[in-house]
Amino acid sequence: MLRKDFCYHQIVDSSAHFCALMVLTLKVISCAINYSDGILKEEGLRDAQKKYRLTKLPSLIEYFGYCLCCGSHFAGPVYEMKDYLEWTEGKGIWASPTPSPLLPTLCALVQAGICMGLYLYLSPKFPLSRFSEPLYYEWGFWHRLFYQYMSGFTARWKYYFIWSISEASIIISGLGFTGWSEISPPKAKWDRAKNVDVLGVELAGSAVQLPLVWNIQVSTWLRYYVYERLIQQGKKPGFLQLLGTQTVSAIWHGLYPGYIFFFVQSALMINGSRVIYRWQQAVSSSFLRGILAFLNFAYTLLVLNYSCIGFQVLSFKETLASYQSVYYVGTIVPIVCILLGNVIKPARKAKARKTE
C-alpha cells in the first residue's frame, strides 16, 4: 500500500516529493524481513541477518516509534529496528553511560551551514533550466560537458545539507552513537546517522567507492536486503545482481524515466570502474598503476556527472537530449570498458615462492 500510494503521487503530482514515504517504505520492509529471519535457524544466515534478526514481534508502540521517529522521518537516514529497540531500552552499547553528543552535533550543523551556503551560491549560476534552453545547445562539446559537471556538483550540495541536518538530529538524540574506536585512547563514534562523506564523493578514485560514501545508509540497506539476497548460494555476485539492485533503487525513488536512466547508468559505471581497477591491480609498474588510478578517477568524474542529469531533470525527453548533447559519452565509455574487460583480461600475479 505504501508503494502504491507513493507511486500514485509520483504519477499524478510531479512537484511533490514524498521523502517521508520513501524512508518509511525501507523501514517497514526491513522490519518485516528481519522478523522473518528471526523465525529461521541461524545456520545458513549471513552475518547481517544474524545481527539484525528479530526473534520477538515488536509491540505497536515500538513499531510506530521506529517508523515515525521524527529525527529521520523526512530525509532519513534509515537504521535497524534492533538498534532502535536497544537504544530505547538502554541495552547494548547504550547500557553504560554514553559520551556527550554536543560536539559531533555542532560539527554536523556547521557542515550543514556550509553546504547550504554553497548550494545557494552555485544554484543561480548553474540552473537546471539551462538544459532546455537553445543557448546550451549552441555551446561546444567541452563547454556542455563542463556544465553537466557543474550542474551535478551544484545539486549534490543540497543533499549534503539535508543529510547533515538529519545527522545532527540523530546524534543529539543519542541514537547516532555506535560505540568506541579501537585506538588508544578510545574515541566515541557517531556513524549511525552518517549518510555522506563529502570529500569521499567529490574525490572518489573509483565508482565502486561511491555507494560507500553517498547515501550511505540506503546503500547499506540495498546491500543487505536486495543485493545479498539476489546472490544464489555457492555462486559469486555479478552484473545481474548489481543491475537488479540499482533497478530496485530506481523504482523506490519514483516512476520517472530519469531515475531509471540514472540507476541503469550507475550499474554500467560501477562495472566499468571495476574493470579499470582490475587492470590497475594487475600491473607491476608504479607509474602505470598511477596512470590507471588517475584514469579511474577521471572516468568516475565523467560518468557520474553525466548520469546524474537524468536524476535531476527526470523527464524522458530532457534526459535523452542532455545525454545526446555530449554524444552519449557517459554511456559509451562504460560499455567500452566492460567489453574491453572481457577481451583484455589482466594476468594473475605470480605467487611468490615460499622461502625455507
TORDOBA-423980 format. One line per 8 residues: their letters; for each residue x, y, z of C-alpha. Coordinates in steps of 0.1 Angstrom, whole numbers, padded with zeros to 4 digits, always signed. Each point is the difference from the previous one (the first is absolute). Example, Ala and Ser with C-alpha at 12.3 -4.5 7.8 and 13.67 -1.06 7.14 Angstrom:
// TORDOBA-423980
AS = +0123:-0045:+0078; +0014:+0034:-0007
END
This chain:
// TORDOBA-423980
MLRKDFCY = +0000:+0000:+0000; +0029:+0024:+0008; +0015:-0006:-0034; -0034:+0003:-0017; -0007:+0034:+0017; +0035:+0012:-0007; -0001:-0010:-0037; -0034:+0016:-0004
HQIVDSSA = +0012:+0034:+0012; +0032:-0003:-0021; -0022:-0004:-0031; -0028:+0025:+0008; +0020:+0027:+0018; +0035:+0003:-0014; +0008:+0030:+0023; -0004:-0019:+0032
HFCALMVL = +0029:-0018:+0017; -0012:-0027:+0023; +0033:-0005:+0018; -0017:-0011:+0032; -0018:-0028:-0018; +0033:-0011:-0016; +0017:-0003:+0034; -0031:-0017:+0015
TLKVISCA = +0000:-0025:-0028; +0035:-0011:+0008; -0007:-0002:+0037; -0031:-0021:-0005; +0017:-0024:-0024; +0031:-0005:+0022; -0021:-0005:+0031; -0021:-0027:-0018
INYSDGIL = +0030:-0018:-0014; +0019:+0001:+0033; -0030:-0016:+0018; -0002:-0026:-0028; +0037:-0007:+0005; -0006:-0004:+0038; -0022:-0030:-0007; +0027:-0017:-0019
KEEGLRDA = +0029:-0020:+0015; +0033:+0019:+0002; +0018:-0027:-0020; +0004:+0013:-0036; -0008:+0036:+0008; +0024:+0028:-0009; +0017:+0021:+0026; -0024:+0029:-0006
QKKYRLTK = -0030:-0023:+0004; +0012:-0014:+0032; +0008:+0035:+0014; -0033:+0017:-0008; -0025:-0029:+0002; -0030:+0005:+0023; -0010:-0030:+0020; -0029:+0017:+0016
LPSLIEYF = -0028:+0020:-0016; +0003:+0037:+0010; -0029:+0017:+0018; -0021:+0025:-0019; +0016:+0029:+0020; +0035:-0013:-0009; -0010:-0005:-0036; -0016:+0035:-0005
GYCLCCGS = +0028:+0016:+0020; +0026:-0016:-0024; -0020:+0009:-0031; -0008:+0036:+0010; +0031:+0010:+0019; +0001:+0038:-0007; +0038:+0002:-0003; +0001:-0020:-0032
HFAGPVYE = -0036:+0000:-0012; +0003:+0025:-0029; +0034:-0005:-0015; +0015:-0031:+0017; +0024:-0014:+0009; -0014:-0036:+0002; +0011:-0021:+0029; -0009:-0034:+0014
MKDYLEWT = -0030:-0008:+0023; +0023:-0021:+0023; +0023:+0031:+0005; -0030:+0022:+0007; -0014:-0025:+0026; +0034:-0002:+0018; +0002:+0038:+0000; -0035:+0004:+0015
EGKGIWAS = +0005:-0027:+0026; +0036:+0010:+0010; +0015:-0033:-0012; +0031:-0009:-0020; +0024:+0029:-0004; -0025:+0023:+0018; +0001:-0022:+0032; +0029:+0022:+0013
PTPSPLLP = +0001:+0038:+0000; +0006:+0014:-0035; +0023:+0030:-0006; -0014:+0035:-0007; -0014:+0005:-0035; +0004:+0038:+0000; +0033:+0003:-0019; -0009:-0025:-0028
TLCALVQA = -0034:+0016:-0003; +0016:+0034:-0004; +0024:-0013:-0026; -0030:-0014:-0020; -0018:+0033:+0002; +0030:+0020:-0011; +0004:-0024:-0030; -0037:+0005:-0008
GICMGLYL = +0004:+0038:+0001; +0030:-0001:-0024; -0018:-0024:-0024; -0031:+0022:-0001; +0021:+0031:-0006; +0018:-0016:-0029; -0033:-0012:-0015; -0016:+0034:+0002
YLSPKFPL = +0031:+0016:-0016; +0003:-0025:-0028; -0036:-0009:-0010; -0008:+0034:-0016; +0032:-0003:-0021; -0007:-0035:-0012; -0038:-0004:-0003; -0016:-0032:-0012
SRFSEPLY = -0021:+0020:-0024; +0030:+0006:-0021; -0003:-0035:-0014; -0032:+0009:-0018; +0012:+0033:-0014; +0014:+0005:-0035; +0031:+0017:+0014; +0012:-0033:+0015
YEWGFWHR = +0000:-0017:-0034; +0019:+0028:-0016; +0030:-0007:+0023; +0028:-0023:-0011; +0005:-0035:+0013; +0024:+0008:+0028; -0021:+0029:+0012; -0031:-0022:+0002
LFYQYMSG = +0020:-0027:+0018; +0013:+0025:+0025; -0035:+0013:+0006; -0013:-0036:+0007; +0028:-0004:+0025; -0008:+0033:+0018; -0037:-0008:-0001; +0006:-0033:+0018
FTARWKYY = +0025:+0016:+0023; -0025:+0027:+0010; -0029:-0023:+0005; +0019:-0022:+0024; +0005:+0028:+0026; -0038:+0000:+0006; +0002:-0037:+0010; +0031:+0006:+0021
FIWSISEA = -0020:+0027:+0019; -0031:-0020:+0008; +0020:-0031:+0009; +0022:+0020:+0023; -0031:+0015:+0018; -0014:-0035:+0004; +0033:-0013:+0013; +0000:+0028:+0026
SIIISGLG = -0035:-0009:+0012; +0008:-0037:+0004; +0033:+0007:+0018; -0015:+0024:+0025; -0026:-0027:+0009; +0028:-0024:+0008; -0012:-0026:-0026; +0030:+0010:-0022
FTGWSEIS = +0025:-0015:+0024; +0016:-0031:-0014; +0026:-0009:+0027; +0036:+0007:+0006; +0030:-0001:-0024; +0027:-0027:+0005; +0028:+0025:+0001; +0015:+0012:+0033
PPKAKWDR = -0013:+0021:+0016; -0035:-0011:-0014; -0021:+0026:-0016; -0038:+0000:-0003; -0014:-0008:-0034; -0032:+0017:-0013; -0004:-0018:-0034; -0035:-0014:+0001
AKNVDVLG = -0015:+0032:-0015; +0029:+0008:-0024; -0015:+0000:-0034; +0028:+0016:-0021; +0037:+0006:-0001; +0002:+0032:-0021; +0037:-0003:-0009; -0004:-0037:-0006
VELAGSAV = -0026:+0008:-0026; +0017:+0029:-0017; +0034:-0017:-0001; -0011:-0036:-0005; +0028:-0019:-0016; -0024:-0027:-0013; -0037:-0003:-0006; +0000:-0031:+0022
QLPLVWNI = +0007:+0024:+0029; -0031:+0021:-0005; -0026:-0022:+0018; +0024:+0001:+0030; +0000:+0038:+0002; -0033:+0011:-0016; -0034:-0006:+0016; +0019:-0025:+0022
QVSTWLRY = -0029:-0014:+0020; -0022:-0007:-0030; +0029:-0016:-0018; +0005:-0022:+0031; -0037:-0008:+0000; +0001:-0010:-0037; +0030:-0022:+0006; -0016:-0018:+0029
YVYERLIQ = -0036:-0004:-0013; +0004:-0001:-0038; +0036:-0006:-0013; +0010:-0028:+0024; -0034:-0017:-0003; +0003:-0002:-0038; +0032:-0020:+0003; -0006:-0037:-0004
QGKKPGFL = +0016:-0021:+0026; +0035:-0012:-0011; +0002:+0025:-0028; +0018:+0033:-0004; -0019:+0033:-0006; +0002:+0015:-0034; -0014:+0027:-0022; -0036:-0013:+0002
QLLGTQTV = -0001:+0003:+0038; +0014:+0036:-0003; -0026:+0009:-0027; -0028:-0015:+0020; +0010:+0020:+0031; +0002:+0032:-0020; -0033:-0006:-0016; -0017:-0005:+0034
SAIWHGLY = +0017:+0033:+0011; -0014:+0017:-0031; -0036:-0012:+0006; +0003:+0010:+0037; +0010:+0035:-0010; -0031:+0004:-0023; -0014:-0009:-0034; +0018:+0027:-0019
PGYIFFFV = +0020:-0010:-0031; +0030:+0021:+0012; +0003:-0022:+0031; +0000:-0032:-0021; +0027:+0015:-0024; +0021:+0011:+0030; +0000:-0033:+0019; +0006:-0022:-0031
QSALMING = +0028:+0024:-0009; +0014:-0004:+0035; +0001:-0038:-0004; +0020:+0004:-0032; +0022:+0026:+0017; +0009:-0022:+0029; +0006:-0030:-0022; +0023:+0020:-0023
SRVIYRWQ = +0019:+0014:+0030; +0006:-0036:+0012; +0017:-0008:-0033; +0024:+0029:+0003; +0007:-0009:+0036; +0009:-0036:-0010; +0024:+0013:-0026; +0014:+0024:+0026
QAVSSSFL = +0007:-0029:+0024; +0015:-0022:-0027; +0028:+0023:-0011; +0033:-0001:+0020; +0013:+0034:-0012; -0009:+0027:+0026; +0000:+0026:-0029; -0026:-0020:-0020
RGILAFLN = -0020:-0006:+0032; -0001:+0037:+0007; -0012:+0007:-0036; -0028:-0025:+0003; -0010:+0014:+0035; -0003:+0034:-0016; -0020:-0014:-0029; -0024:-0017:+0025
FAYTLLVL = -0004:+0033:+0018; -0007:+0019:-0033; -0023:-0027:-0011; -0020:+0002:+0032; -0002:+0038:-0002; -0012:-0001:-0036; -0026:-0028:+0002; -0014:+0010:+0034
NYSCIGFQ = -0007:+0036:-0010; -0013:-0010:-0035; -0023:-0026:+0015; -0014:+0022:+0028; -0016:+0024:-0025; -0028:-0026:-0003; -0004:+0000:+0038; -0006:+0037:-0001
VLSFKETL = -0020:+0008:-0031; -0021:-0033:+0003; -0018:+0002:-0033; +0007:-0024:-0028; +0004:+0026:-0027; +0023:+0023:+0020; +0021:-0028:+0013; +0007:-0014:-0035
ASYQSVYY = +0005:+0035:-0014; +0027:+0007:+0026; +0017:-0033:-0006; -0001:+0005:-0037; +0015:+0035:+0003; +0033:-0016:+0010; -0004:-0029:-0024; -0009:-0026:+0027
VGTIVPIV = +0036:+0000:+0012; -0009:-0010:+0035; -0019:-0030:-0013; +0025:-0011:-0027; +0031:+0002:+0022; -0012:-0025:+0027; -0013:-0024:-0027; +0034:+0001:-0018
CILLGNVI = +0018:-0006:+0033; -0022:-0030:+0008; +0005:-0015:-0035; +0037:+0006:+0002; +0000:-0016:+0034; -0013:-0032:-0016; +0028:+0001:-0027; +0030:+0014:+0019
KPARKAKA = -0001:-0020:+0032; +0027:+0009:+0025; +0026:-0027:+0006; +0000:-0014:+0034; +0031:+0009:+0021; +0024:-0029:+0004; +0000:-0013:+0035; +0031:+0007:+0019
RKTE = +0021:-0030:+0006; +0001:-0012:+0036; +0034:+0003:+0016; +0013:-0026:+0024
END
